[in-house]
């Protein structure tokens, strides 16, 4: 007689071990198939100050417009290239506001897909308070729960070192993205030392998204803005023109990125629409989305 026949308990234990091993193998196989995940963390105060100084020559937000929507899409495009085998969790946009009440611009950003706006306080001197702690909380929490494997951090404050250390402590890799500085550095050295990698975006990258105010004016700027349907039609019209001029292959290459357009393409679309409408769409987030909707609707109808 076999040992299992002599002692049925041994046979039962063996069967349980076999089932447990089978379950573990299935779990490991699923983990191997699960794609890694990344998120983008943007310190808006750093972006406004450093990009404004680089492109417009000033850190004063009142002196220039930042195309936050276009910039966020450009960040997503960059991340898609850098983290080729990873999926985006979301973009976190950290900014300050008095009593943490969204400004119209911050509200428009919060309404964008895949974007979460976090607000710290803004003091009497227009200085952000509490933003660094918000970044640390999100980075640490997402890393602890294995929600992300990589974090792209757009910032430069030395206070972010603790946030980087917290995320790395749970196994996440943190990649620092910065803005070219005219002179010296605009990112703290201890932060540069702590991160896993660092990359700097130059003037050409930022130019499409920072515009000095009152540079472009139109005669009918005082008229009521166009309707969303009008702007959507303009988007479709531009798509049809580009399809003829740029070719079907070039246009079809945009389709996998839906609903996002590469930064340069999005900027060209905006400029062309403003020419046709004879008015600026800067600061009109709803109309900008209608423009893209019209563009995508026409493009998708052709393929």
URVEN-V19308 format. One record per pair of residues at least 6 apart in sequence whose ideal C-beta (glycine too) atoms are under 7 Angstrom apart, sorted by sequence separation. I is the first residue (numbers start at 1). J is the second residue. D is the distance in whole Angstrom. If there is no record, write none. Layout:
I:J:D  I:J:D
This chain:
4:10:6  52:58:6  53:59:5  58:64:7  97:103:6  109:115:6  122:128:6  123:129:6  142:148:5  168:174:6  192:198:6  274:280:6  281:287:5  3:10:6  4:11:4  52:59:5  56:63:6  110:117:4  153:160:7  167:174:5  179:186:6  254:261:7  274:281:6  281:288:6  56:64:4  102:110:6  109:117:6  120:128:5  121:129:4  178:186:7  243:251:5  261:269:7  273:281:6  79:88:6  97:106:6  120:129:6  121:130:6  178:187:5  242:251:6  49:59:4  120:130:4  164:174:5  281:291:7  95:106:6  106:117:6  120:131:4  176:187:7  254:265:7  270:281:6  52:64:5  76:88:6  139:151:6  48:61:5  106:119:7  120:134:6  76:91:7  176:191:7  75:91:7  93:109:6  118:134:5  151:167:6  176:192:7  102:119:7  48:66:6  273:291:5  72:91:6  100:119:5  176:195:4  175:195:6  178:198:7  180:200:6  100:121:6  151:172:6  153:174:6  174:195:5  175:196:6  179:200:7  180:201:7  93:115:6  95:117:7  97:119:5  150:172:7  153:175:7  156:178:6  174:196:6  175:197:5  176:198:5  177:199:6  178:200:5  179:201:6  180:202:5  269:291:7  91:114:6  96:119:7  149:172:6  150:173:5  151:174:5  152:175:5  153:176:5  154:177:5  173:196:4  180:203:6  90:114:5  91:115:5  92:116:5  93:117:5  94:118:5  95:119:6  96:120:5  98:122:5  139:163:5  143:167:4  148:172:6  149:173:7  151:175:7  153:177:7  177:201:7  90:115:7  96:121:6  97:122:6  132:157:6  135:160:6  150:175:6  152:177:6  88:114:6  90:116:6  92:118:6  94:120:7  96:122:4  136:162:6  140:166:4  144:170:5  269:295:6  132:159:4  136:163:4  139:166:6  140:167:6  143:170:4  164:191:7  179:206:7  132:160:6  135:163:5  139:167:4  143:171:7  143:172:4  161:190:5  165:194:7  136:166:6  156:186:5  158:188:4  161:191:5  164:194:5  132:163:7  156:187:4  157:188:6  160:191:6  164:195:6  238:269:6  261:292:7  96:128:4  156:188:6  158:190:5  96:129:7  158:191:6  161:194:5  238:272:5  40:75:5  96:131:6  156:191:7  238:273:6  94:131:5  259:296:7  235:273:7  258:296:6  40:79:6  234:273:5  72:112:6  94:134:6  38:79:6  68:109:5  94:135:6  234:276:5  69:112:6  72:115:6  234:277:6  255:299:7  38:83:5  254:299:7  92:138:6  38:86:5  251:299:6  255:303:6  36:85:6  37:86:6  42:91:7  44:93:6  35:85:6  36:86:4  37:87:6  38:88:6  39:89:4  42:92:7  44:94:6  45:95:7  35:86:6  38:89:7  39:90:6  40:91:5  41:92:5  42:93:5  43:94:5  44:95:4  45:96:7  226:277:6  252:303:6  35:87:5  37:89:5  40:92:7  42:94:7  39:92:7  208:263:6  208:264:7  231:287:5  235:291:4  239:295:5  234:291:7  235:292:6  238:295:6  89:147:6  220:278:6  221:279:6  228:286:7  232:290:5  235:293:7  236:294:4  240:298:6  89:148:6  208:267:4  220:279:6  221:280:7  225:284:6  228:287:6  231:290:4  235:294:3  236:295:7  239:298:4  243:302:6  218:278:5  231:291:5  234:294:7  235:295:4  239:299:5  218:279:5  232:293:6  233:294:6  236:297:6  218:280:7  225:287:7  228:290:4  232:294:4  236:298:4  86:149:7  231:294:7  86:150:6  216:280:6  83:150:6  211:282:7  79:152:6  45:128:5  45:131:7  43:131:6  43:135:7  41:135:6  41:138:7  41:139:7  39:142:6  50:156:7  47:154:6  46:154:7  39:148:5  46:155:5  37:147:7  38:148:6  41:151:6  46:156:5  37:148:5  38:149:7  41:152:7  43:154:6  46:157:7  37:149:6  38:150:4  39:151:6  40:152:5  41:153:5  42:154:4  43:155:4  36:149:4  38:151:7  41:154:7  36:150:7  38:152:7  43:157:7  54:179:6  54:180:6  51:179:5  54:182:6  50:179:4  50:181:7  50:186:5  70:208:7  71:209:4  70:209:5  67:209:4  66:209:6  66:210:6  64:210:6  65:211:5  113:259:7  64:211:6  55:203:7  64:212:5  65:213:6  54:203:6  63:212:7  64:213:6  63:213:6  55:206:5  54:206:6  55:207:6  56:210:6  51:206:5  55:210:4  56:212:5  52:210:6  51:210:5  108:285:4  77:260:7  76:260:6  77:262:5  77:263:6  73:260:5  73:261:6  74:263:4  73:263:6  70:263:6  73:266:6  70:266:5  70:267:6  69:285:6  65:282:5  65:283:6  69:288:6
